[in-house]
Amino acid sequence: VGKSALAAEVAHNAQEHFPKWKFGMVRGTSLAAARQDVLAFARWLLHLPDDQEADVLQDFLSDFAQRNDWMLVIDDLQDEGVASQLVPANAGHVIVTTDCNELCH
């Protein structure tokens, strides 16, 4: 079993135990990919149309910074700056998969 599959399985199991939590998966391969996924997750959670982007990310970060009922999987993180820019600090739950070659040094 790979890292991504294991992280998805952990999130799936957590969802069974915490059915009111919000769960999402984000590509960590680049800031652009992660931003696109976080925006899609935020639109889904906030019930916004696909063409609305203006303050969606800021609204998401503000709202979710106040809550602990969510889990986000950042898959294949390549740059730790991606997580720091797109995940509220000190709130919720985050699982990160990475090859760690660059991040651990």
N, CA, C and O atoms as a Tinker XYZ file with bonds, in Angstrom:
   420  protein
     1  N      0.846000   -1.180000    0.000000    73     2
     2  CA     0.000000    0.000000    0.000000    64     1     3
     3  C      0.889000    1.241000    0.000000    63     2     4     5
     4  O      1.833000    1.337000    0.785000    81     3
     5  N      0.586000    2.184000   -0.879000    73     3     6
     6  CA     1.369000    3.409000   -0.971000    64     5     7
     7  C      0.925000    4.460000    0.024000    63     6     8     9
     8  O     -0.095000    4.310000    0.698000    81     7
     9  N      1.710000    5.535000    0.108000    73     7    10
    10  CA     1.414000    6.625000    1.047000    64     9    11
    11  C      0.065000    7.278000    0.766000    63    10    12    13
    12  O     -0.702000    7.547000    1.691000    81    11
    13  N     -0.220000    7.528000   -0.495000    73    11    14
    14  CA    -1.482000    8.187000   -0.859000    64    13    15
    15  C     -2.679000    7.323000   -0.500000    63    14    16    17
    16  O     -3.670000    7.814000    0.042000    81    15
    17  N     -2.584000    6.035000   -0.806000    73    15    18
    18  CA    -3.682000    5.113000   -0.496000    64    17    19
    19  C     -3.875000    5.000000    1.014000    63    18    20    21
    20  O     -5.009000    4.943000    1.490000    81    19
    21  N     -2.788000    4.966000    1.760000    73    19    22
    22  CA    -2.879000    4.884000    3.222000    64    21    23
    23  C     -3.523000    6.146000    3.803000    63    22    24    25
    24  O     -4.374000    6.055000    4.687000    81    23
    25  N     -3.122000    7.318000    3.311000    73    23    26
    26  CA    -3.714000    8.575000    3.787000    64    25    27
    27  C     -5.200000    8.632000    3.460000    63    26    28    29
    28  O     -6.000000    9.057000    4.293000    81    27
    29  N     -5.576000    8.209000    2.259000    73    27    30
    30  CA    -6.994000    8.180000    1.878000    64    29    31
    31  C     -7.770000    7.216000    2.757000    63    30    32    33
    32  O     -8.910000    7.502000    3.123000    81    31
    33  N     -7.187000    6.093000    3.097000    73    31    34
    34  CA    -7.845000    5.109000    3.963000    64    33    35
    35  C     -8.031000    5.661000    5.377000    63    34    36    37
    36  O     -9.083000    5.462000    5.984000    81    35
    37  N     -7.028000    6.347000    5.900000    73    35    38
    38  CA    -7.148000    6.966000    7.225000    64    37    39
    39  C     -8.280000    7.994000    7.221000    63    38    40    41
    40  O     -9.093000    8.030000    8.145000    81    39
    41  N     -8.330000    8.825000    6.187000    73    39    42
    42  CA    -9.391000    9.829000    6.086000    64    41    43
    43  C    -10.756000    9.157000    5.978000    63    42    44    45
    44  O    -11.718000    9.594000    6.610000    81    43
    45  N    -10.840000    8.101000    5.184000    73    43    46
    46  CA   -12.109000    7.376000    5.031000    64    45    47
    47  C    -12.557000    6.786000    6.366000    63    46    48    49
    48  O    -13.730000    6.890000    6.724000    81    47
    49  N    -11.637000    6.169000    7.102000    73    47    50
    50  CA   -11.974000    5.607000    8.413000    64    49    51
    51  C    -12.386000    6.694000    9.399000    63    50    52    53
    52  O    -13.313000    6.502000   10.187000    81    51
    53  N    -11.701000    7.830000    9.358000    73    51    54
    54  CA   -12.071000    8.938000   10.241000    64    53    55
    55  C    -13.470000    9.435000    9.913000    63    54    56    57
    56  O    -14.230000    9.796000   10.812000    81    55
    57  N    -13.811000    9.456000    8.642000    73    55    58
    58  CA   -15.134000    9.919000    8.226000    64    57    59
    59  C    -16.236000    9.024000    8.788000    63    58    60    61
    60  O    -17.322000    9.503000    9.115000    81    59
    61  N    -15.962000    7.743000    8.898000    73    59    62
    62  CA   -16.938000    6.824000    9.494000    64    61    63
    63  C    -17.149000    7.138000   10.974000    63    62    64    65
    64  O    -18.261000    7.003000   11.485000    81    63
    65  N    -16.100000    7.552000   11.656000    73    63    66
    66  CA   -16.183000    7.855000   13.088000    64    65    67
    67  C    -16.667000    9.279000   13.370000    63    66    68    69
    68  O    -17.216000    9.556000   14.437000    81    67
    69  N    -16.460000   10.170000   12.414000    73    67    70
    70  CA   -16.839000   11.573000   12.570000    64    69    71
    71  C    -17.666000   12.010000   11.369000    63    70    72    73
    72  O    -17.178000   12.776000   10.538000    81    71
    73  N    -18.899000   11.543000   11.258000    73    71    74
    74  CA   -19.705000   11.789000   10.048000    64    73    75
    75  C    -20.023000   13.257000    9.777000    63    74    76    77
    76  O    -20.373000   13.600000    8.647000    81    75
    77  N    -19.913000   14.127000   10.766000    73    75    78
    78  CA   -20.215000   15.548000   10.537000    64    77    79
    79  C    -18.990000   16.331000   10.085000    63    78    80    81
    80  O    -19.105000   17.496000    9.703000    81    79
    81  N    -17.833000   15.711000   10.125000    73    79    82
    82  CA   -16.615000   16.379000    9.679000    64    81    83
    83  C    -16.635000   16.560000    8.173000    63    82    84    85
    84  O    -17.343000   15.845000    7.463000    81    83
    85  N    -15.856000   17.520000    7.686000    73    83    86
    86  CA   -15.658000   17.763000    6.260000    64    85    87
    87  C    -14.283000   17.214000    5.869000    63    86    88    89
    88  O    -13.294000   17.444000    6.564000    81    87
    89  N    -14.234000   16.491000    4.757000    73    87    90
    90  CA   -13.000000   15.852000    4.317000    64    89    91
    91  C    -12.667000   16.272000    2.898000    63    90    92    93
    92  O    -13.555000   16.383000    2.053000    81    91
    93  N    -11.388000   16.504000    2.634000    73    91    94
    94  CA   -10.955000   16.855000    1.295000    64    93    95
    95  C     -9.557000   16.347000    1.024000    63    94    96    97
    96  O     -8.788000   16.078000    1.947000    81    95
    97  N     -9.234000   16.217000   -0.256000    73    95    98
    98  CA    -7.906000   15.790000   -0.675000    64    97    99
    99  C     -7.357000   16.817000   -1.655000    63    98   100   101
   100  O     -8.053000   17.239000   -2.579000    81    99
   101  N     -6.108000   17.214000   -1.451000    73    99   102
   102  CA    -5.476000   18.277000   -2.218000    64   101   103
   103  C     -4.161000   17.754000   -2.801000    63   102   104   105
   104  O     -3.391000   17.081000   -2.116000    81   103
   105  N     -3.919000   18.067000   -4.054000    73   103   106
   106  CA    -2.625000   17.735000   -4.664000    64   105   107
   107  C     -1.583000   18.711000   -4.157000    63   106   108   109
   108  O     -1.767000   19.924000   -4.251000    81   107
   109  N     -0.511000   18.200000   -3.631000    73   107   110
   110  CA     0.548000   19.052000   -3.117000    64   109   111
   111  C      1.706000   19.215000   -4.077000    63   110   112   113
   112  O      2.775000   19.685000   -3.685000    81   111
   113  N      1.511000   18.836000   -5.323000    73   111   114
   114  CA     2.593000   18.865000   -6.305000    64   113   115
   115  C      3.019000   20.278000   -6.681000    63   114   116   117
   116  O      4.167000   20.498000   -7.069000    81   115
   117  N      2.110000   21.228000   -6.569000    73   115   118
   118  CA     2.449000   22.626000   -6.841000    64   117   119
   119  C      1.437000   23.524000   -6.147000    63   118   120   121
   120  O      0.347000   23.085000   -5.780000    81   119
   121  N      1.805000   24.768000   -5.975000    73   119   122
   122  CA     0.880000   25.721000   -5.361000    64   121   123
   123  C     -0.359000   25.886000   -6.224000    63   122   124   125
   124  O     -1.468000   25.982000   -5.700000    81   123
   125  N     -0.186000   25.922000   -7.545000    73   123   126
   126  CA    -1.332000   26.084000   -8.451000    64   125   127
   127  C     -2.301000   24.907000   -8.336000    63   126   128   129
   128  O     -3.514000   25.112000   -8.276000    81   127
   129  N     -1.786000   23.688000   -8.304000    73   127   130
   130  CA    -2.654000   22.500000   -8.184000    64   129   131
   131  C     -3.351000   22.483000   -6.834000    63   130   132   133
   132  O     -4.551000   22.219000   -6.754000    81   131
   133  N     -2.607000   22.763000   -5.776000    73   131   134
   134  CA    -3.196000   22.764000   -4.435000    64   133   135
   135  C     -4.256000   23.850000   -4.308000    63   134   136   137
   136  O     -5.319000   23.622000   -3.732000    81   135
   137  N     -3.967000   25.019000   -4.841000    73   135   138
   138  CA    -4.933000   26.130000   -4.784000    64   137   139
   139  C     -6.216000   25.757000   -5.523000    63   138   140   141
   140  O     -7.315000   26.023000   -5.037000    81   139
   141  N     -6.076000   25.145000   -6.688000    73   139   142
   142  CA    -7.246000   24.715000   -7.457000    64   141   143
   143  C     -8.082000   23.713000   -6.653000    63   142   144   145
   144  O     -9.309000   23.807000   -6.631000    81   143
   145  N     -7.429000   22.767000   -6.002000    73   143   146
   146  CA    -8.148000   21.764000   -5.213000    64   145   147
   147  C     -8.784000   22.364000   -3.965000    63   146   148   149
   148  O     -9.912000   22.016000   -3.615000    81   147
   149  N     -8.068000   23.264000   -3.291000    73   147   150
   150  CA    -8.635000   23.908000   -2.101000    64   149   151
   151  C     -9.832000   24.769000   -2.497000    63   150   152   153
   152  O    -10.838000   24.797000   -1.788000    81   151
   153  N     -9.730000   25.468000   -3.623000    73   151   154
   154  CA   -10.870000   26.261000   -4.088000    64   153   155
   155  C    -12.077000   25.376000   -4.391000    63   154   156   157
   156  O    -13.204000   25.729000   -4.045000    81   155
   157  N    -11.853000   24.242000   -5.027000    73   155   158
   158  CA   -12.957000   23.309000   -5.319000    64   157   159
   159  C    -13.564000   22.783000   -4.019000    63   158   160   161
   160  O    -14.785000   22.685000   -3.901000    81   159
   161  N    -12.722000   22.448000   -3.050000    73   159   162
   162  CA   -13.185000   21.978000   -1.743000    64   161   163
   163  C    -13.995000   23.070000   -1.050000    63   162   164   165
   164  O    -15.064000   22.801000   -0.502000    81   163
   165  N    -13.488000   24.297000   -1.073000    73   163   166
   166  CA   -14.170000   25.423000   -0.436000    64   165   167
   167  C    -15.512000   25.706000   -1.104000    63   166   168   169
   168  O    -16.512000   25.946000   -0.426000    81   167
   169  N    -15.530000   25.678000   -2.432000    73   167   170
   170  CA   -16.806000   25.896000   -3.149000    64   169   171
   171  C    -17.829000   24.843000   -2.759000    63   170   172   173
   172  O    -19.000000   25.149000   -2.535000    81   171
   173  N    -17.371000   23.592000   -2.680000    73   171   174
   174  CA   -18.271000   22.490000   -2.312000    64   173   175
   175  C    -18.809000   22.705000   -0.890000    63   174   176   177
   176  O    -20.007000   22.559000   -0.645000    81   175
   177  N    -17.919000   23.051000    0.037000    73   175   178
   178  CA   -18.328000   23.227000    1.426000    64   177   179
   179  C    -19.231000   24.438000    1.615000    63   178   180   181
   180  O    -20.175000   24.403000    2.405000    81   179
   181  N    -18.933000   25.511000    0.883000    73   179   182
   182  CA   -19.682000   26.753000    1.037000    64   181   183
   183  C    -20.841000   26.865000    0.050000    63   182   184   185
   184  O    -21.553000   27.869000    0.031000    81   183
   185  N    -21.025000   25.831000   -0.766000    73   183   186
   186  CA   -22.114000   25.780000   -1.759000    64   185   187
   187  C    -22.075000   26.965000   -2.708000    63   186   188   189
   188  O    -23.083000   27.639000   -2.919000    81   187
   189  N    -20.895000   27.213000   -3.282000    73   187   190
   190  CA   -20.713000   28.335000   -4.192000    64   189   191
   191  C    -20.596000   27.841000   -5.630000    63   190   192   193
   192  O    -20.150000   26.718000   -5.866000    81   191
   193  N    -20.991000   28.669000   -6.588000    73   191   194
   194  CA   -20.859000   28.273000   -7.998000    64   193   195
   195  C    -19.391000   28.201000   -8.419000    63   194   196   197
   196  O    -18.526000   28.839000   -7.818000    81   195
   197  N    -19.128000   27.416000   -9.457000    73   195   198
   198  CA   -17.760000   27.223000   -9.925000    64   197   199
   199  C    -17.094000   28.498000  -10.416000    63   198   200   201
   200  O    -15.869000   28.607000  -10.366000    81   199
   201  N    -17.864000   29.455000  -10.886000    73   199   202
   202  CA   -17.265000   30.657000  -11.447000    64   201   203
   203  C    -16.945000   31.726000  -10.396000    63   202   204   205
   204  O    -16.397000   32.778000  -10.726000    81   203
   205  N    -17.279000   31.460000   -9.158000    73   203   206
   206  CA   -17.006000   32.434000   -8.094000    64   205   207
   207  C    -15.672000   32.113000   -7.442000    63   206   208   209
   208  O    -15.523000   31.068000   -6.807000    81   207
   209  N    -14.705000   33.001000   -7.594000    73   207   210
   210  CA   -13.380000   32.759000   -7.038000    64   209   211
   211  C    -12.894000   33.895000   -6.158000    63   210   212   213
   212  O    -11.989000   33.695000   -5.348000    81   211
   213  N    -13.452000   35.045000   -6.291000    73   211   214
   214  CA   -12.940000   36.266000   -5.680000    64   213   215
   215  C    -12.411000   36.056000   -4.256000    63   214   216   217
   216  O    -11.199000   36.076000   -4.046000    81   215
   217  N    -13.275000   35.860000   -3.306000    73   215   218
   218  CA   -12.836000   35.751000   -1.913000    64   217   219
   219  C    -13.073000   34.363000   -1.335000    63   218   220   221
   220  O    -13.073000   34.183000   -0.117000    81   219
   221  N    -13.275000   33.382000   -2.211000    73   219   222
   222  CA   -13.583000   32.034000   -1.740000    64   221   223
   223  C    -12.478000   31.500000   -0.845000    63   222   224   225
   224  O    -12.751000   30.989000    0.241000    81   223
   225  N    -11.245000   31.614000   -1.286000    73   223   226
   226  CA   -10.134000   31.078000   -0.511000    64   225   227
   227  C    -10.009000   31.786000    0.829000    63   226   228   229
   228  O     -9.826000   31.133000    1.857000    81   227
   229  N    -10.105000   33.105000    0.834000    73   227   230
   230  CA   -10.014000   33.846000    2.088000    64   229   231
   231  C    -11.170000   33.492000    3.021000    63   230   232   233
   232  O    -10.964000   33.332000    4.224000    81   231
   233  N    -12.392000   33.367000    2.478000    73   231   234
   234  CA   -13.552000   32.972000    3.287000    64   233   235
   235  C    -13.340000   31.593000    3.892000    63   234   236   237
   236  O    -13.635000   31.361000    5.065000    81   235
   237  N    -12.823000   30.678000    3.073000    73   235   238
   238  CA   -12.557000   29.318000    3.539000    64   237   239
   239  C    -11.546000   29.324000    4.681000    63   238   240   241
   240  O    -11.776000   28.720000    5.729000    81   239
   241  N    -10.428000   30.011000    4.467000    73   239   242
   242  CA    -9.385000   30.035000    5.492000    64   241   243
   243  C     -9.885000   30.681000    6.778000    63   242   244   245
   244  O     -9.571000   30.215000    7.874000    81   243
   245  N    -10.656000   31.744000    6.647000    73   243   246
   246  CA   -11.197000   32.419000    7.832000    64   245   247
   247  C    -12.178000   31.522000    8.575000    63   246   248   249
   248  O    -12.105000   31.392000    9.797000    81   247
   249  N    -13.094000   30.907000    7.839000    73   247   250
   250  CA   -14.106000   30.043000    8.451000    64   249   251
   251  C    -13.476000   28.808000    9.084000    63   250   252   253
   252  O    -13.781000   28.463000   10.226000    81   251
   253  N    -12.599000   28.149000    8.342000    73   251   254
   254  CA   -12.041000   26.897000    8.835000    64   253   255
   255  C    -10.955000   27.093000    9.877000    63   254   256   257
   256  O    -10.595000   26.141000   10.570000    81   255
   257  N    -10.428000   28.295000   10.006000    73   255   258
   258  CA    -9.468000   28.577000   11.069000    64   257   259
   259  C    -10.152000   28.555000   12.435000    63   258   260   261
   260  O     -9.491000   28.420000   13.465000    81   259
   261  N    -11.474000   28.687000   12.439000    73   259   262
   262  CA   -12.250000   28.708000   13.679000    64   261   263
   263  C    -12.840000   27.349000   14.025000    63   262   264   265
   264  O    -13.517000   27.209000   15.044000    81   263
   265  N    -12.587000   26.343000   13.183000    73   263   266
   266  CA   -13.255000   25.043000   13.352000    64   265   267
   267  C    -12.226000   23.918000   13.445000    63   266   268   269
   268  O    -11.099000   24.039000   12.964000    81   267
   269  N    -12.639000   22.835000   14.067000    73   267   270
   270  CA   -11.802000   21.638000   14.139000    64   269   271
   271  C    -12.484000   20.430000   13.509000    63   270   272   273
   272  O    -11.997000   19.307000   13.643000    81   271
   273  N    -13.597000   20.645000   12.830000    73   271   274
   274  CA   -14.377000   19.524000   12.308000    64   273   275
   275  C    -14.076000   19.251000   10.833000    63   274   276   277
   276  O    -14.988000   19.023000   10.039000    81   275
   277  N    -12.795000   19.276000   10.474000    73   275   278
   278  CA   -12.421000   19.004000    9.094000    64   277   279
   279  C    -11.061000   18.314000    9.040000    63   278   280   281
   280  O    -10.233000   18.440000    9.942000    81   279
   281  N    -10.869000   17.585000    7.951000    73   279   282
   282  CA    -9.593000   16.929000    7.702000    64   281   283
   283  C     -9.244000   17.111000    6.233000    63   282   284   285
   284  O    -10.077000   16.917000    5.349000    81   283
   285  N     -8.006000   17.484000    5.996000    73   283   286
   286  CA    -7.521000   17.684000    4.644000    64   285   287
   287  C     -6.286000   16.810000    4.441000    63   286   288   289
   288  O     -5.366000   16.820000    5.259000    81   287
   289  N     -6.276000   16.063000    3.354000    73   287   290
   290  CA    -5.104000   15.280000    2.973000    64   289   291
   291  C     -4.370000   16.064000    1.895000    63   290   292   293
   292  O     -4.940000   16.372000    0.849000    81   291
   293  N     -3.113000   16.384000    2.148000    73   291   294
   294  CA    -2.270000   17.014000    1.135000    64   293   295
   295  C     -1.375000   15.908000    0.597000    63   294   296   297
   296  O     -0.473000   15.420000    1.279000    81   295
   297  N     -1.648000   15.531000   -0.634000    73   295   298
   298  CA    -0.979000   14.384000   -1.232000    64   297   299
   299  C      0.229000   14.814000   -2.057000    63   298   300   301
   300  O      0.140000   15.711000   -2.896000    81   299
   301  N      1.352000   14.160000   -1.805000    73   299   302
   302  CA     2.587000   14.373000   -2.570000    64   301   303
   303  C      3.091000   15.809000   -2.445000    63   302   304   305
   304  O      3.391000   16.459000   -3.446000    81   303
   305  N      3.182000   16.295000   -1.218000    73   303   306
   306  CA     3.638000   17.665000   -0.972000    64   305   307
   307  C      5.077000   17.832000   -1.447000    63   306   308   309
   308  O      5.965000   17.077000   -1.052000    81   307
   309  N      5.292000   18.819000   -2.289000    73   307   310
   310  CA     6.619000   19.090000   -2.842000    64   309   311
   311  C      7.266000   20.327000   -2.232000    63   310   312   313
   312  O      8.486000   20.486000   -2.285000    81   311
   313  N      6.447000   21.202000   -1.654000    73   311   314
   314  CA     6.957000   22.461000   -1.108000    64   313   315
   315  C      6.148000   22.785000    0.142000    63   314   316   317
   316  O      4.931000   22.950000    0.069000    81   315
   317  N      6.811000   22.874000    1.275000    73   315   318
   318  CA     6.087000   23.119000    2.516000    64   317   319
   319  C      5.341000   24.448000    2.508000    63   318   320   321
   320  O      4.410000   24.634000    3.292000    81   319
   321  N      5.729000   25.371000    1.640000    73   319   322
   322  CA     5.022000   26.635000    1.504000    64   321   323
   323  C      3.597000   26.459000    1.023000    63   322   324   325
   324  O      2.732000   27.284000    1.317000    81   323
   325  N      3.348000   25.389000    0.284000    73   323   326
   326  CA     1.988000   25.100000   -0.186000    64   325   327
   327  C      1.065000   24.931000    1.008000    63   326   328   329
   328  O     -0.001000   25.544000    1.062000    81   327
   329  N      1.462000   24.115000    1.952000    73   327   330
   330  CA     0.630000   23.866000    3.130000    64   329   331
   331  C      0.463000   25.132000    3.961000    63   330   332   333
   332  O     -0.637000   25.417000    4.434000    81   331
   333  N      1.519000   25.883000    4.143000    73   331   334
   334  CA     1.424000   27.072000    4.995000    64   333   335
   335  C      0.538000   28.154000    4.379000    63   334   336   337
   336  O     -0.029000   28.969000    5.107000    81   335
   337  N      0.409000   28.175000    3.050000    73   335   338
   338  CA    -0.418000   29.180000    2.397000    64   337   339
   339  C     -1.874000   28.778000    2.273000    63   338   340   341
   340  O     -2.741000   29.644000    2.161000    81   339
   341  N     -2.166000   27.481000    2.292000    73   339   342
   342  CA    -3.520000   27.036000    1.965000    64   341   343
   343  C     -4.242000   26.270000    3.068000    63   342   344   345
   344  O     -5.374000   25.826000    2.875000    81   343
   345  N     -3.606000   26.114000    4.200000    73   343   346
   346  CA    -4.240000   25.394000    5.305000    64   345   347
   347  C     -4.238000   26.294000    6.525000    63   346   348   349
   348  O     -3.187000   26.806000    6.911000    81   347
   349  N     -5.394000   26.496000    7.141000    73   347   350
   350  CA    -5.442000   27.320000    8.350000    64   349   351
   351  C     -4.554000   26.734000    9.451000    63   350   352   353
   352  O     -4.568000   25.527000    9.691000    81   351
   353  N     -3.797000   27.581000   10.102000    73   351   354
   354  CA    -2.928000   27.134000   11.187000    64   353   355
   355  C     -3.742000   26.848000   12.441000    63   354   356   357
   356  O     -4.734000   27.524000   12.714000    81   355
   357  N     -3.323000   25.856000   13.192000    73   355   358
   358  CA    -3.899000   25.541000   14.502000    64   357   359
   359  C     -5.387000   25.220000   14.466000    63   358   360   361
   360  O     -6.114000   25.522000   15.412000    81   359
   361  N     -5.833000   24.615000   13.389000    73   359   362
   362  CA    -7.244000   24.225000   13.295000    64   361   363
   363  C     -7.343000   22.971000   12.443000    63   362   364   365
   364  O     -6.477000   22.700000   11.611000    81   363
   365  N     -8.395000   22.221000   12.656000    73   363   366
   366  CA    -8.632000   21.049000   11.825000    64   365   367
   367  C     -7.550000   20.003000   11.950000    63   366   368   369
   368  O     -6.760000   19.992000   12.895000    81   367
   369  N     -7.540000   19.124000   10.966000    73   367   370
   370  CA    -6.618000   17.992000   10.959000    64   369   371
   371  C     -6.068000   17.853000    9.551000    63   370   372   373
   372  O     -6.815000   17.920000    8.574000    81   371
   373  N     -4.756000   17.659000    9.448000    73   371   374
   374  CA    -4.106000   17.582000    8.151000    64   373   375
   375  C     -3.227000   16.344000    8.113000    63   374   376   377
   376  O     -2.464000   16.076000    9.041000    81   375
   377  N     -3.345000   15.600000    7.030000    73   375   378
   378  CA    -2.446000   14.480000    6.747000    64   377   379
   379  C     -1.643000   14.889000    5.522000    63   378   380   381
   380  O     -2.204000   15.361000    4.533000    81   379
   381  N     -0.332000   14.707000    5.589000    73   379   382
   382  CA     0.534000   15.076000    4.481000    64   381   383
   383  C      1.307000   13.843000    4.027000    63   382   384   385
   384  O      1.895000   13.132000    4.843000    81   383
   385  N      1.300000   13.595000    2.706000    73   383   386
   386  CA     2.193000   12.591000    2.145000    64   385   387
   387  C      3.244000   13.325000    1.329000    63   386   388   389
   388  O      2.959000   14.332000    0.680000    81   387
   389  N      4.459000   12.806000    1.372000    73   387   390
   390  CA     5.563000   13.411000    0.621000    64   389   391
   391  C      6.651000   12.371000    0.456000    63   390   392   393
   392  O      6.696000   11.390000    1.198000    81   391
   393  N      7.523000   12.578000   -0.507000    73   391   394
   394  CA     8.674000   11.695000   -0.622000    64   393   395
   395  C      9.780000   12.146000    0.326000    63   394   396   397
   396  O     10.749000   11.419000    0.544000    81   395
   397  N      9.637000   13.333000    0.884000    73   395   398
   398  CA    10.455000   13.876000    1.963000    64   397   399
   399  C     11.897000   14.161000    1.583000    63   398   400   401
   400  O     12.660000   14.633000    2.426000    81   399
   401  N     12.297000   13.896000    0.359000    73   399   402
   402  CA    13.700000   14.121000   -0.007000    64   401   403
   403  C     14.136000   15.558000    0.202000    63   402   404   405
   404  O     15.225000   15.804000    0.720000    81   403
   405  N     13.303000   16.510000   -0.191000    73   403   406
   406  CA    13.680000   17.915000   -0.063000    64   405   407
   407  C     13.173000   18.518000    1.243000    63   406   408   409
   408  O     13.837000   19.382000    1.816000    81   407
   409  N     12.005000   18.077000    1.728000    73   407   410
   410  CA    11.397000   18.711000    2.898000    64   409   411
   411  C     12.108000   18.368000    4.210000    63   410   412   413
   412  O     12.053000   19.150000    5.159000    81   411
   413  N     12.755000   17.244000    4.274000    73   411   414
   414  CA    13.359000   16.793000    5.533000    64   413   415
   415  C     14.757000   17.358000    5.774000    63   414   416   417
   416  O     15.329000   17.152000    6.844000    81   415
   417  N     15.299000   18.052000    4.813000    73   415   418
   418  CA    16.668000   18.545000    4.962000    64   417   419
   419  C     16.700000   19.997000    5.320000    63   418   420
   420  O     17.778000   20.570000    5.482000    81   419
